[in-house]
Amino acid sequence: MTSQFARRATLRRSVSLLSDFRFEQSAPERFYGALARDTVELTDDLFWEPLHGALVLDVGGGPGYFEDAFAEHGAVYVPVEPDPSEAHAAGITSTRGVRGSGLALPIADGAVDVCLSSNVAEHVRDWRSMGEEMLRVTRPGGMVILSYTLWYGPFGGHEMGLTHYLGGARAARMYTRRHGHPPKNLYGTSLFKVGAADGLRWAGTVQDAELVAAFPRYHPSWAWWLVRVPAVRELLVSNLVLVFRKA
């Protein structure tokens, strides 16, 4: 199932995406534009059905950067975002945006074909409940993609950089002293420790869906074996993708 995406997961793609990460704060339209295109291609590659005409729910969709990219592939895209300021941060007017929490999605059971969440789980204290909600709203035979940043990877501290290896609270204090304001992603409030083992362990407890793939999102396919190595994966995988097929 991952073979099509594996062919696209080249070193060139990895370098391109990594180079855009530095613009997340200074030029978000560049960063999220590239991420949107890659997310749609990833979804299209992984889904065992045509993406054209599919109803895609994006949990934590933010200001709607992904909408146009999904529309170009013929998908019906619906972002869910709990924070109004975040939803309107980019001045984008989403045609189908829904205000709601990932912990209690305002969506009926089995209503969507694809439910995805990109780089959100590490910002949710009870991310497992969010995962269960994503599975609940996905129809039988549909797909759930949960992609999140690993705490012990190099990007786990987000804008705090590598100082998170000194501890989340200390990293937040260091950032505040340097910049005169706290980080956007405040450890213990809007940023939490989530590792690869945590996600894989939770995936093994899911009753109504099959885990069909687990791989590093931004790595070339020849490095996907890292997910199978305990400890090493926590440091080197960076972002883990869990793909489920709803039973």
Biotite code that builds the C-alpha atoms (Angstrom):
import biotite.structure as struc

atoms = struc.array([
    struc.Atom([0.000, 0.000, 0.000], chain_id="A", res_id=1, res_name="MET", atom_name="CA", element="C"),
    struc.Atom([2.894, 2.338, 0.711], chain_id="A", res_id=2, res_name="THR", atom_name="CA", element="C"),
    struc.Atom([4.757, 1.437, -2.491], chain_id="A", res_id=3, res_name="SER", atom_name="CA", element="C"),
    struc.Atom([3.547, 4.465, -4.461], chain_id="A", res_id=4, res_name="GLN", atom_name="CA", element="C"),
    struc.Atom([4.480, 6.884, -1.704], chain_id="A", res_id=5, res_name="PHE", atom_name="CA", element="C"),
    struc.Atom([7.765, 5.048, -1.125], chain_id="A", res_id=6, res_name="ALA", atom_name="CA", element="C"),
    struc.Atom([8.784, 5.815, -4.712], chain_id="A", res_id=7, res_name="ARG", atom_name="CA", element="C"),
    struc.Atom([8.116, 9.508, -4.091], chain_id="A", res_id=8, res_name="ARG", atom_name="CA", element="C"),
    struc.Atom([9.851, 9.506, -0.691], chain_id="A", res_id=9, res_name="ALA", atom_name="CA", element="C"),
    struc.Atom([13.260, 10.418, -2.049], chain_id="A", res_id=10, res_name="THR", atom_name="CA", element="C"),
    struc.Atom([16.213, 12.198, -0.473], chain_id="A", res_id=11, res_name="LEU", atom_name="CA", element="C"),
    struc.Atom([15.473, 15.194, -2.685], chain_id="A", res_id=12, res_name="ARG", atom_name="CA", element="C"),
    struc.Atom([11.951, 15.447, -1.231], chain_id="A", res_id=13, res_name="ARG", atom_name="CA", element="C"),
    struc.Atom([13.330, 15.195, 2.304], chain_id="A", res_id=14, res_name="SER", atom_name="CA", element="C"),
    struc.Atom([15.861, 17.979, 1.747], chain_id="A", res_id=15, res_name="VAL", atom_name="CA", element="C"),
    struc.Atom([13.225, 20.225, 0.180], chain_id="A", res_id=16, res_name="SER", atom_name="CA", element="C"),
    struc.Atom([10.785, 19.799, 3.075], chain_id="A", res_id=17, res_name="LEU", atom_name="CA", element="C"),
    struc.Atom([13.470, 20.260, 5.711], chain_id="A", res_id=18, res_name="LEU", atom_name="CA", element="C"),
    struc.Atom([14.656, 23.458, 4.059], chain_id="A", res_id=19, res_name="SER", atom_name="CA", element="C"),
    struc.Atom([11.120, 24.875, 4.315], chain_id="A", res_id=20, res_name="ASP", atom_name="CA", element="C"),
    struc.Atom([10.840, 24.199, 8.054], chain_id="A", res_id=21, res_name="PHE", atom_name="CA", element="C"),
    struc.Atom([12.886, 27.259, 8.894], chain_id="A", res_id=22, res_name="ARG", atom_name="CA", element="C"),
    struc.Atom([10.134, 29.454, 7.430], chain_id="A", res_id=23, res_name="PHE", atom_name="CA", element="C"),
    struc.Atom([7.340, 28.175, 9.701], chain_id="A", res_id=24, res_name="GLU", atom_name="CA", element="C"),
    struc.Atom([7.330, 31.357, 11.803], chain_id="A", res_id=25, res_name="GLN", atom_name="CA", element="C"),
    struc.Atom([8.737, 33.943, 9.356], chain_id="A", res_id=26, res_name="SER", atom_name="CA", element="C"),
    struc.Atom([6.929, 32.894, 6.158], chain_id="A", res_id=27, res_name="ALA", atom_name="CA", element="C"),
    struc.Atom([4.152, 30.466, 7.102], chain_id="A", res_id=28, res_name="PRO", atom_name="CA", element="C"),
    struc.Atom([2.550, 30.613, 3.644], chain_id="A", res_id=29, res_name="GLU", atom_name="CA", element="C"),
    struc.Atom([5.727, 29.110, 2.177], chain_id="A", res_id=30, res_name="ARG", atom_name="CA", element="C"),
    struc.Atom([6.100, 26.470, 4.861], chain_id="A", res_id=31, res_name="PHE", atom_name="CA", element="C"),
    struc.Atom([2.451, 25.398, 4.986], chain_id="A", res_id=32, res_name="TYR", atom_name="CA", element="C"),
    struc.Atom([2.022, 25.659, 1.233], chain_id="A", res_id=33, res_name="GLY", atom_name="CA", element="C"),
    struc.Atom([4.765, 23.094, 0.675], chain_id="A", res_id=34, res_name="ALA", atom_name="CA", element="C"),
    struc.Atom([3.475, 20.960, 3.536], chain_id="A", res_id=35, res_name="LEU", atom_name="CA", element="C"),
    struc.Atom([-0.058, 21.077, 2.101], chain_id="A", res_id=36, res_name="ALA", atom_name="CA", element="C"),
    struc.Atom([1.049, 19.831, -1.296], chain_id="A", res_id=37, res_name="ARG", atom_name="CA", element="C"),
    struc.Atom([3.080, 17.053, 0.273], chain_id="A", res_id=38, res_name="ASP", atom_name="CA", element="C"),
    struc.Atom([0.222, 16.056, 2.591], chain_id="A", res_id=39, res_name="THR", atom_name="CA", element="C"),
    struc.Atom([-2.218, 15.737, -0.294], chain_id="A", res_id=40, res_name="VAL", atom_name="CA", element="C"),
    struc.Atom([0.220, 13.675, -2.308], chain_id="A", res_id=41, res_name="GLU", atom_name="CA", element="C"),
    struc.Atom([0.885, 11.458, 0.706], chain_id="A", res_id=42, res_name="LEU", atom_name="CA", element="C"),
    struc.Atom([-2.862, 10.979, 1.284], chain_id="A", res_id=43, res_name="THR", atom_name="CA", element="C"),
    struc.Atom([-3.491, 10.245, -2.377], chain_id="A", res_id=44, res_name="ASP", atom_name="CA", element="C"),
    struc.Atom([-0.637, 7.741, -2.491], chain_id="A", res_id=45, res_name="ASP", atom_name="CA", element="C"),
    struc.Atom([-1.719, 5.911, 0.654], chain_id="A", res_id=46, res_name="LEU", atom_name="CA", element="C"),
    struc.Atom([-5.484, 5.755, 0.133], chain_id="A", res_id=47, res_name="PHE", atom_name="CA", element="C"),
    struc.Atom([-6.659, 2.514, -1.448], chain_id="A", res_id=48, res_name="TRP", atom_name="CA", element="C"),
    struc.Atom([-9.584, 4.323, -3.072], chain_id="A", res_id=49, res_name="GLU", atom_name="CA", element="C"),
    struc.Atom([-9.675, 7.372, -5.388], chain_id="A", res_id=50, res_name="PRO", atom_name="CA", element="C"),
    struc.Atom([-9.153, 10.612, -3.486], chain_id="A", res_id=51, res_name="LEU", atom_name="CA", element="C"),
    struc.Atom([-11.354, 12.417, -6.016], chain_id="A", res_id=52, res_name="HIS", atom_name="CA", element="C"),
    struc.Atom([-14.761, 12.873, -4.405], chain_id="A", res_id=53, res_name="GLY", atom_name="CA", element="C"),
    struc.Atom([-13.605, 11.679, -0.970], chain_id="A", res_id=54, res_name="ALA", atom_name="CA", element="C"),
    struc.Atom([-14.636, 13.558, 2.173], chain_id="A", res_id=55, res_name="LEU", atom_name="CA", element="C"),
    struc.Atom([-11.452, 14.437, 4.058], chain_id="A", res_id=56, res_name="VAL", atom_name="CA", element="C"),
    struc.Atom([-11.569, 15.659, 7.659], chain_id="A", res_id=57, res_name="LEU", atom_name="CA", element="C"),
    struc.Atom([-8.440, 17.455, 8.870], chain_id="A", res_id=58, res_name="ASP", atom_name="CA", element="C"),
    struc.Atom([-8.251, 17.512, 12.668], chain_id="A", res_id=59, res_name="VAL", atom_name="CA", element="C"),
    struc.Atom([-6.378, 20.636, 13.734], chain_id="A", res_id=60, res_name="GLY", atom_name="CA", element="C"),
    struc.Atom([-6.549, 22.105, 10.260], chain_id="A", res_id=61, res_name="GLY", atom_name="CA", element="C"),
    struc.Atom([-5.560, 25.578, 11.451], chain_id="A", res_id=62, res_name="GLY", atom_name="CA", element="C"),
    struc.Atom([-6.132, 28.460, 9.050], chain_id="A", res_id=63, res_name="PRO", atom_name="CA", element="C"),
    struc.Atom([-6.970, 26.238, 6.070], chain_id="A", res_id=64, res_name="GLY", atom_name="CA", element="C"),
    struc.Atom([-3.717, 26.136, 4.108], chain_id="A", res_id=65, res_name="TYR", atom_name="CA", element="C"),
    struc.Atom([-4.559, 22.620, 2.914], chain_id="A", res_id=66, res_name="PHE", atom_name="CA", element="C"),
    struc.Atom([-7.979, 23.340, 1.391], chain_id="A", res_id=67, res_name="GLU", atom_name="CA", element="C"),
    struc.Atom([-6.883, 24.439, -2.082], chain_id="A", res_id=68, res_name="ASP", atom_name="CA", element="C"),
    struc.Atom([-4.381, 21.593, -2.361], chain_id="A", res_id=69, res_name="ALA", atom_name="CA", element="C"),
    struc.Atom([-7.040, 18.981, -1.620], chain_id="A", res_id=70, res_name="PHE", atom_name="CA", element="C"),
    struc.Atom([-9.533, 20.694, -3.925], chain_id="A", res_id=71, res_name="ALA", atom_name="CA", element="C"),
    struc.Atom([-7.053, 20.376, -6.783], chain_id="A", res_id=72, res_name="GLU", atom_name="CA", element="C"),
    struc.Atom([-7.255, 16.602, -6.292], chain_id="A", res_id=73, res_name="HIS", atom_name="CA", element="C"),
    struc.Atom([-11.065, 16.669, -6.270], chain_id="A", res_id=74, res_name="GLY", atom_name="CA", element="C"),
    struc.Atom([-11.440, 15.926, -2.561], chain_id="A", res_id=75, res_name="ALA", atom_name="CA", element="C"),
    struc.Atom([-13.988, 17.604, -0.283], chain_id="A", res_id=76, res_name="VAL", atom_name="CA", element="C"),
    struc.Atom([-11.832, 19.050, 2.504], chain_id="A", res_id=77, res_name="TYR", atom_name="CA", element="C"),
    struc.Atom([-13.188, 19.973, 5.950], chain_id="A", res_id=78, res_name="VAL", atom_name="CA", element="C"),
    struc.Atom([-10.791, 21.392, 8.565], chain_id="A", res_id=79, res_name="PRO", atom_name="CA", element="C"),
    struc.Atom([-11.638, 21.220, 12.270], chain_id="A", res_id=80, res_name="VAL", atom_name="CA", element="C"),
    struc.Atom([-9.971, 23.779, 14.521], chain_id="A", res_id=81, res_name="GLU", atom_name="CA", element="C"),
    struc.Atom([-10.821, 24.648, 18.164], chain_id="A", res_id=82, res_name="PRO", atom_name="CA", element="C"),
    struc.Atom([-9.057, 28.017, 18.300], chain_id="A", res_id=83, res_name="ASP", atom_name="CA", element="C"),
    struc.Atom([-10.737, 30.838, 16.298], chain_id="A", res_id=84, res_name="PRO", atom_name="CA", element="C"),
    struc.Atom([-7.558, 32.948, 16.320], chain_id="A", res_id=85, res_name="SER", atom_name="CA", element="C"),
    struc.Atom([-5.616, 30.052, 14.843], chain_id="A", res_id=86, res_name="GLU", atom_name="CA", element="C"),
    struc.Atom([-8.323, 29.354, 12.269], chain_id="A", res_id=87, res_name="ALA", atom_name="CA", element="C"),
    struc.Atom([-8.189, 32.949, 10.999], chain_id="A", res_id=88, res_name="HIS", atom_name="CA", element="C"),
    struc.Atom([-4.468, 33.546, 11.517], chain_id="A", res_id=89, res_name="ALA", atom_name="CA", element="C"),
    struc.Atom([-3.640, 33.560, 7.814], chain_id="A", res_id=90, res_name="ALA", atom_name="CA", element="C"),
    struc.Atom([-6.688, 35.499, 6.639], chain_id="A", res_id=91, res_name="GLY", atom_name="CA", element="C"),
    struc.Atom([-7.928, 32.435, 4.736], chain_id="A", res_id=92, res_name="ILE", atom_name="CA", element="C"),
    struc.Atom([-11.677, 31.910, 4.560], chain_id="A", res_id=93, res_name="THR", atom_name="CA", element="C"),
    struc.Atom([-12.366, 28.183, 4.565], chain_id="A", res_id=94, res_name="SER", atom_name="CA", element="C"),
    struc.Atom([-15.600, 27.290, 2.806], chain_id="A", res_id=95, res_name="THR", atom_name="CA", element="C"),
    struc.Atom([-16.282, 24.322, 5.089], chain_id="A", res_id=96, res_name="ARG", atom_name="CA", element="C"),
    struc.Atom([-14.299, 25.018, 8.265], chain_id="A", res_id=97, res_name="GLY", atom_name="CA", element="C"),
    struc.Atom([-15.736, 23.638, 11.501], chain_id="A", res_id=98, res_name="VAL", atom_name="CA", element="C"),
    struc.Atom([-14.951, 24.905, 14.980], chain_id="A", res_id=99, res_name="ARG", atom_name="CA", element="C"),
    struc.Atom([-14.505, 22.011, 17.358], chain_id="A", res_id=100, res_name="GLY", atom_name="CA", element="C"),
    struc.Atom([-12.145, 20.031, 19.528], chain_id="A", res_id=101, res_name="SER", atom_name="CA", element="C"),
    struc.Atom([-10.301, 16.958, 18.361], chain_id="A", res_id=102, res_name="GLY", atom_name="CA", element="C"),
    struc.Atom([-11.245, 15.393, 21.691], chain_id="A", res_id=103, res_name="LEU", atom_name="CA", element="C"),
    struc.Atom([-14.959, 15.652, 20.858], chain_id="A", res_id=104, res_name="ALA", atom_name="CA", element="C"),
    struc.Atom([-15.320, 16.036, 17.113], chain_id="A", res_id=105, res_name="LEU", atom_name="CA", element="C"),
    struc.Atom([-18.704, 17.523, 16.098], chain_id="A", res_id=106, res_name="PRO", atom_name="CA", element="C"),
    struc.Atom([-18.987, 14.891, 13.371], chain_id="A", res_id=107, res_name="ILE", atom_name="CA", element="C"),
    struc.Atom([-21.283, 11.864, 13.132], chain_id="A", res_id=108, res_name="ALA", atom_name="CA", element="C"),
    struc.Atom([-19.964, 8.313, 13.454], chain_id="A", res_id=109, res_name="ASP", atom_name="CA", element="C"),
    struc.Atom([-18.561, 6.910, 10.215], chain_id="A", res_id=110, res_name="GLY", atom_name="CA", element="C"),
    struc.Atom([-19.174, 10.133, 8.291], chain_id="A", res_id=111, res_name="ALA", atom_name="CA", element="C"),
    struc.Atom([-15.834, 10.680, 6.514], chain_id="A", res_id=112, res_name="VAL", atom_name="CA", element="C"),
    struc.Atom([-13.722, 8.732, 4.046], chain_id="A", res_id=113, res_name="ASP", atom_name="CA", element="C"),
    struc.Atom([-10.365, 10.002, 5.287], chain_id="A", res_id=114, res_name="VAL", atom_name="CA", element="C"),
    struc.Atom([-9.510, 11.524, 8.655], chain_id="A", res_id=115, res_name="CYS", atom_name="CA", element="C"),
    struc.Atom([-6.060, 12.994, 9.008], chain_id="A", res_id=116, res_name="LEU", atom_name="CA", element="C"),
    struc.Atom([-4.098, 14.959, 11.551], chain_id="A", res_id=117, res_name="SER", atom_name="CA", element="C"),
    struc.Atom([-0.766, 16.534, 10.657], chain_id="A", res_id=118, res_name="SER", atom_name="CA", element="C"),
    struc.Atom([1.593, 17.652, 13.444], chain_id="A", res_id=119, res_name="ASN", atom_name="CA", element="C"),
    struc.Atom([-1.167, 18.059, 16.020], chain_id="A", res_id=120, res_name="VAL", atom_name="CA", element="C"),
    struc.Atom([-0.927, 15.130, 18.456], chain_id="A", res_id=121, res_name="ALA", atom_name="CA", element="C"),
    struc.Atom([2.141, 16.577, 20.201], chain_id="A", res_id=122, res_name="GLU", atom_name="CA", element="C"),
    struc.Atom([0.052, 19.659, 21.034], chain_id="A", res_id=123, res_name="HIS", atom_name="CA", element="C"),
    struc.Atom([-2.763, 17.654, 22.674], chain_id="A", res_id=124, res_name="VAL", atom_name="CA", element="C"),
    struc.Atom([-2.431, 16.420, 26.237], chain_id="A", res_id=125, res_name="ARG", atom_name="CA", element="C"),
    struc.Atom([-4.816, 13.499, 25.660], chain_id="A", res_id=126, res_name="ASP", atom_name="CA", element="C"),
    struc.Atom([-3.766, 12.656, 22.092], chain_id="A", res_id=127, res_name="TRP", atom_name="CA", element="C"),
    struc.Atom([-4.987, 9.066, 22.415], chain_id="A", res_id=128, res_name="ARG", atom_name="CA", element="C"),
    struc.Atom([-8.553, 10.315, 22.847], chain_id="A", res_id=129, res_name="SER", atom_name="CA", element="C"),
    struc.Atom([-8.082, 12.417, 19.729], chain_id="A", res_id=130, res_name="MET", atom_name="CA", element="C"),
    struc.Atom([-6.973, 9.305, 17.862], chain_id="A", res_id=131, res_name="GLY", atom_name="CA", element="C"),
    struc.Atom([-10.061, 7.433, 19.046], chain_id="A", res_id=132, res_name="GLU", atom_name="CA", element="C"),
    struc.Atom([-12.266, 10.289, 17.871], chain_id="A", res_id=133, res_name="GLU", atom_name="CA", element="C"),
    struc.Atom([-10.600, 10.211, 14.460], chain_id="A", res_id=134, res_name="MET", atom_name="CA", element="C"),
    struc.Atom([-11.349, 6.512, 14.191], chain_id="A", res_id=135, res_name="LEU", atom_name="CA", element="C"),
    struc.Atom([-14.934, 7.023, 15.331], chain_id="A", res_id=136, res_name="ARG", atom_name="CA", element="C"),
    struc.Atom([-15.843, 9.501, 12.602], chain_id="A", res_id=137, res_name="VAL", atom_name="CA", element="C"),
    struc.Atom([-14.229, 7.436, 9.811], chain_id="A", res_id=138, res_name="THR", atom_name="CA", element="C"),
    struc.Atom([-16.456, 5.047, 7.851], chain_id="A", res_id=139, res_name="ARG", atom_name="CA", element="C"),
    struc.Atom([-15.717, 1.325, 7.578], chain_id="A", res_id=140, res_name="PRO", atom_name="CA", element="C"),
    struc.Atom([-13.074, 0.857, 4.906], chain_id="A", res_id=141, res_name="GLY", atom_name="CA", element="C"),
    struc.Atom([-11.912, 4.450, 5.320], chain_id="A", res_id=142, res_name="GLY", atom_name="CA", element="C"),
    struc.Atom([-8.451, 5.659, 6.257], chain_id="A", res_id=143, res_name="MET", atom_name="CA", element="C"),
    struc.Atom([-7.014, 7.446, 9.283], chain_id="A", res_id=144, res_name="VAL", atom_name="CA", element="C"),
    struc.Atom([-3.616, 9.158, 9.082], chain_id="A", res_id=145, res_name="ILE", atom_name="CA", element="C"),
    struc.Atom([-2.085, 10.330, 12.343], chain_id="A", res_id=146, res_name="LEU", atom_name="CA", element="C"),
    struc.Atom([1.225, 12.130, 11.813], chain_id="A", res_id=147, res_name="SER", atom_name="CA", element="C"),
    struc.Atom([3.063, 13.782, 14.692], chain_id="A", res_id=148, res_name="TYR", atom_name="CA", element="C"),
    struc.Atom([6.438, 15.171, 15.747], chain_id="A", res_id=149, res_name="THR", atom_name="CA", element="C"),
    struc.Atom([8.454, 13.041, 18.162], chain_id="A", res_id=150, res_name="LEU", atom_name="CA", element="C"),
    struc.Atom([9.609, 14.793, 21.317], chain_id="A", res_id=151, res_name="TRP", atom_name="CA", element="C"),
    struc.Atom([13.110, 13.353, 21.359], chain_id="A", res_id=152, res_name="TYR", atom_name="CA", element="C"),
    struc.Atom([13.711, 14.088, 17.688], chain_id="A", res_id=153, res_name="GLY", atom_name="CA", element="C"),
    struc.Atom([15.549, 17.246, 16.591], chain_id="A", res_id=154, res_name="PRO", atom_name="CA", element="C"),
    struc.Atom([12.276, 19.121, 15.961], chain_id="A", res_id=155, res_name="PHE", atom_name="CA", element="C"),
    struc.Atom([10.564, 18.051, 19.169], chain_id="A", res_id=156, res_name="GLY", atom_name="CA", element="C"),
    struc.Atom([11.108, 21.462, 20.738], chain_id="A", res_id=157, res_name="GLY", atom_name="CA", element="C"),
    struc.Atom([9.602, 23.256, 17.756], chain_id="A", res_id=158, res_name="HIS", atom_name="CA", element="C"),
    struc.Atom([10.703, 26.924, 17.846], chain_id="A", res_id=159, res_name="GLU", atom_name="CA", element="C"),
    struc.Atom([12.708, 26.266, 21.035], chain_id="A", res_id=160, res_name="MET", atom_name="CA", element="C"),
    struc.Atom([15.244, 24.403, 18.918], chain_id="A", res_id=161, res_name="GLY", atom_name="CA", element="C"),
    struc.Atom([17.458, 21.759, 20.476], chain_id="A", res_id=162, res_name="LEU", atom_name="CA", element="C"),
    struc.Atom([17.162, 23.234, 23.976], chain_id="A", res_id=163, res_name="THR", atom_name="CA", element="C"),
    struc.Atom([14.269, 20.829, 24.617], chain_id="A", res_id=164, res_name="HIS", atom_name="CA", element="C"),
    struc.Atom([16.919, 18.179, 25.280], chain_id="A", res_id=165, res_name="TYR", atom_name="CA", element="C"),
    struc.Atom([17.633, 20.101, 28.485], chain_id="A", res_id=166, res_name="LEU", atom_name="CA", element="C"),
    struc.Atom([14.014, 19.643, 29.546], chain_id="A", res_id=167, res_name="GLY", atom_name="CA", element="C"),
    struc.Atom([10.792, 21.157, 28.268], chain_id="A", res_id=168, res_name="GLY", atom_name="CA", element="C"),
    struc.Atom([10.259, 23.629, 31.099], chain_id="A", res_id=169, res_name="ALA", atom_name="CA", element="C"),
    struc.Atom([13.879, 24.801, 31.009], chain_id="A", res_id=170, res_name="ARG", atom_name="CA", element="C"),
    struc.Atom([13.734, 25.197, 27.226], chain_id="A", res_id=171, res_name="ALA", atom_name="CA", element="C"),
    struc.Atom([10.632, 27.387, 27.563], chain_id="A", res_id=172, res_name="ALA", atom_name="CA", element="C"),
    struc.Atom([12.364, 29.584, 30.154], chain_id="A", res_id=173, res_name="ARG", atom_name="CA", element="C"),
    struc.Atom([15.443, 29.921, 27.974], chain_id="A", res_id=174, res_name="MET", atom_name="CA", element="C"),
    struc.Atom([13.333, 30.912, 24.983], chain_id="A", res_id=175, res_name="TYR", atom_name="CA", element="C"),
    struc.Atom([11.445, 33.498, 27.024], chain_id="A", res_id=176, res_name="THR", atom_name="CA", element="C"),
    struc.Atom([14.651, 35.093, 28.314], chain_id="A", res_id=177, res_name="ARG", atom_name="CA", element="C"),
    struc.Atom([16.111, 35.274, 24.828], chain_id="A", res_id=178, res_name="ARG", atom_name="CA", element="C"),
    struc.Atom([13.052, 36.587, 22.972], chain_id="A", res_id=179, res_name="HIS", atom_name="CA", element="C"),
    struc.Atom([11.202, 38.504, 25.683], chain_id="A", res_id=180, res_name="GLY", atom_name="CA", element="C"),
    struc.Atom([8.057, 36.430, 25.335], chain_id="A", res_id=181, res_name="HIS", atom_name="CA", element="C"),
    struc.Atom([7.136, 32.767, 25.843], chain_id="A", res_id=182, res_name="PRO", atom_name="CA", element="C"),
    struc.Atom([7.221, 30.357, 22.896], chain_id="A", res_id=183, res_name="PRO", atom_name="CA", element="C"),
    struc.Atom([4.063, 29.788, 20.893], chain_id="A", res_id=184, res_name="LYS", atom_name="CA", element="C"),
    struc.Atom([4.285, 26.099, 21.740], chain_id="A", res_id=185, res_name="ASN", atom_name="CA", element="C"),
    struc.Atom([4.558, 26.211, 25.512], chain_id="A", res_id=186, res_name="LEU", atom_name="CA", element="C"),
    struc.Atom([5.756, 22.983, 27.093], chain_id="A", res_id=187, res_name="TYR", atom_name="CA", element="C"),
    struc.Atom([3.171, 21.419, 29.398], chain_id="A", res_id=188, res_name="GLY", atom_name="CA", element="C"),
    struc.Atom([0.381, 23.611, 28.018], chain_id="A", res_id=189, res_name="THR", atom_name="CA", element="C"),
    struc.Atom([0.414, 23.330, 24.234], chain_id="A", res_id=190, res_name="SER", atom_name="CA", element="C"),
    struc.Atom([3.375, 21.014, 23.683], chain_id="A", res_id=191, res_name="LEU", atom_name="CA", element="C"),
    struc.Atom([3.835, 17.576, 25.196], chain_id="A", res_id=192, res_name="PHE", atom_name="CA", element="C"),
    struc.Atom([6.206, 14.623, 25.101], chain_id="A", res_id=193, res_name="LYS", atom_name="CA", element="C"),
    struc.Atom([4.986, 12.023, 22.608], chain_id="A", res_id=194, res_name="VAL", atom_name="CA", element="C"),
    struc.Atom([7.364, 9.355, 21.387], chain_id="A", res_id=195, res_name="GLY", atom_name="CA", element="C"),
    struc.Atom([7.359, 6.731, 18.651], chain_id="A", res_id=196, res_name="ALA", atom_name="CA", element="C"),
    struc.Atom([6.872, 3.925, 21.178], chain_id="A", res_id=197, res_name="ALA", atom_name="CA", element="C"),
    struc.Atom([3.832, 5.754, 22.587], chain_id="A", res_id=198, res_name="ASP", atom_name="CA", element="C"),
    struc.Atom([2.101, 5.882, 19.218], chain_id="A", res_id=199, res_name="GLY", atom_name="CA", element="C"),
    struc.Atom([2.974, 2.328, 18.237], chain_id="A", res_id=200, res_name="LEU", atom_name="CA", element="C"),
    struc.Atom([1.873, 1.012, 21.629], chain_id="A", res_id=201, res_name="ARG", atom_name="CA", element="C"),
    struc.Atom([-1.449, 2.820, 21.336], chain_id="A", res_id=202, res_name="TRP", atom_name="CA", element="C"),
    struc.Atom([-1.924, 1.564, 17.767], chain_id="A", res_id=203, res_name="ALA", atom_name="CA", element="C"),
    struc.Atom([-1.631, -1.981, 19.089], chain_id="A", res_id=204, res_name="GLY", atom_name="CA", element="C"),
    struc.Atom([-4.603, -1.417, 21.410], chain_id="A", res_id=205, res_name="THR", atom_name="CA", element="C"),
    struc.Atom([-6.986, -0.136, 18.708], chain_id="A", res_id=206, res_name="VAL", atom_name="CA", element="C"),
    struc.Atom([-9.902, -2.545, 18.342], chain_id="A", res_id=207, res_name="GLN", atom_name="CA", element="C"),
    struc.Atom([-11.837, -1.308, 15.312], chain_id="A", res_id=208, res_name="ASP", atom_name="CA", element="C"),
    struc.Atom([-9.064, -0.578, 12.832], chain_id="A", res_id=209, res_name="ALA", atom_name="CA", element="C"),
    struc.Atom([-5.938, -2.181, 11.395], chain_id="A", res_id=210, res_name="GLU", atom_name="CA", element="C"),
    struc.Atom([-2.573, -0.452, 11.482], chain_id="A", res_id=211, res_name="LEU", atom_name="CA", element="C"),
    struc.Atom([-1.465, -0.849, 7.868], chain_id="A", res_id=212, res_name="VAL", atom_name="CA", element="C"),
    struc.Atom([1.659, 1.326, 7.874], chain_id="A", res_id=213, res_name="ALA", atom_name="CA", element="C"),
    struc.Atom([4.053, 3.154, 10.188], chain_id="A", res_id=214, res_name="ALA", atom_name="CA", element="C"),
    struc.Atom([6.952, 5.131, 8.761], chain_id="A", res_id=215, res_name="PHE", atom_name="CA", element="C"),
    struc.Atom([8.979, 8.347, 9.187], chain_id="A", res_id=216, res_name="PRO", atom_name="CA", element="C"),
    struc.Atom([7.150, 11.087, 7.338], chain_id="A", res_id=217, res_name="ARG", atom_name="CA", element="C"),
    struc.Atom([10.080, 13.165, 6.141], chain_id="A", res_id=218, res_name="TYR", atom_name="CA", element="C"),
    struc.Atom([12.669, 10.451, 5.574], chain_id="A", res_id=219, res_name="HIS", atom_name="CA", element="C"),
    struc.Atom([13.547, 8.838, 2.253], chain_id="A", res_id=220, res_name="PRO", atom_name="CA", element="C"),
    struc.Atom([12.034, 5.372, 1.981], chain_id="A", res_id=221, res_name="SER", atom_name="CA", element="C"),
    struc.Atom([15.404, 3.663, 2.366], chain_id="A", res_id=222, res_name="TRP", atom_name="CA", element="C"),
    struc.Atom([15.507, 4.956, 5.964], chain_id="A", res_id=223, res_name="ALA", atom_name="CA", element="C"),
    struc.Atom([12.063, 3.719, 6.999], chain_id="A", res_id=224, res_name="TRP", atom_name="CA", element="C"),
    struc.Atom([13.631, 0.759, 8.815], chain_id="A", res_id=225, res_name="TRP", atom_name="CA", element="C"),
    struc.Atom([14.458, 3.158, 11.651], chain_id="A", res_id=226, res_name="LEU", atom_name="CA", element="C"),
    struc.Atom([10.881, 2.806, 12.940], chain_id="A", res_id=227, res_name="VAL", atom_name="CA", element="C"),
    struc.Atom([11.610, -0.820, 13.829], chain_id="A", res_id=228, res_name="ARG", atom_name="CA", element="C"),
    struc.Atom([14.564, -0.005, 16.108], chain_id="A", res_id=229, res_name="VAL", atom_name="CA", element="C"),
    struc.Atom([13.659, 0.958, 19.711], chain_id="A", res_id=230, res_name="PRO", atom_name="CA", element="C"),
    struc.Atom([15.459, 3.988, 21.186], chain_id="A", res_id=231, res_name="ALA", atom_name="CA", element="C"),
    struc.Atom([17.055, 4.855, 17.847], chain_id="A", res_id=232, res_name="VAL", atom_name="CA", element="C"),
    struc.Atom([13.650, 5.695, 16.371], chain_id="A", res_id=233, res_name="ARG", atom_name="CA", element="C"),
    struc.Atom([12.932, 8.180, 19.149], chain_id="A", res_id=234, res_name="GLU", atom_name="CA", element="C"),
    struc.Atom([15.937, 10.274, 18.127], chain_id="A", res_id=235, res_name="LEU", atom_name="CA", element="C"),
    struc.Atom([16.075, 9.793, 14.374], chain_id="A", res_id=236, res_name="LEU", atom_name="CA", element="C"),
    struc.Atom([12.542, 9.258, 13.055], chain_id="A", res_id=237, res_name="VAL", atom_name="CA", element="C"),
    struc.Atom([11.542, 12.880, 13.780], chain_id="A", res_id=238, res_name="SER", atom_name="CA", element="C"),
    struc.Atom([7.912, 12.536, 12.627], chain_id="A", res_id=239, res_name="ASN", atom_name="CA", element="C"),
    struc.Atom([5.950, 9.305, 12.764], chain_id="A", res_id=240, res_name="LEU", atom_name="CA", element="C"),
    struc.Atom([3.052, 8.480, 10.434], chain_id="A", res_id=241, res_name="VAL", atom_name="CA", element="C"),
    struc.Atom([0.485, 5.915, 11.583], chain_id="A", res_id=242, res_name="LEU", atom_name="CA", element="C"),
    struc.Atom([-1.976, 4.748, 8.912], chain_id="A", res_id=243, res_name="VAL", atom_name="CA", element="C"),
    struc.Atom([-5.112, 2.812, 9.851], chain_id="A", res_id=244, res_name="PHE", atom_name="CA", element="C"),
    struc.Atom([-7.810, 1.102, 7.839], chain_id="A", res_id=245, res_name="ARG", atom_name="CA", element="C"),
    struc.Atom([-11.145, 1.285, 9.636], chain_id="A", res_id=246, res_name="LYS", atom_name="CA", element="C"),
    struc.Atom([-12.784, -2.108, 10.095], chain_id="A", res_id=247, res_name="ALA", atom_name="CA", element="C"),
])
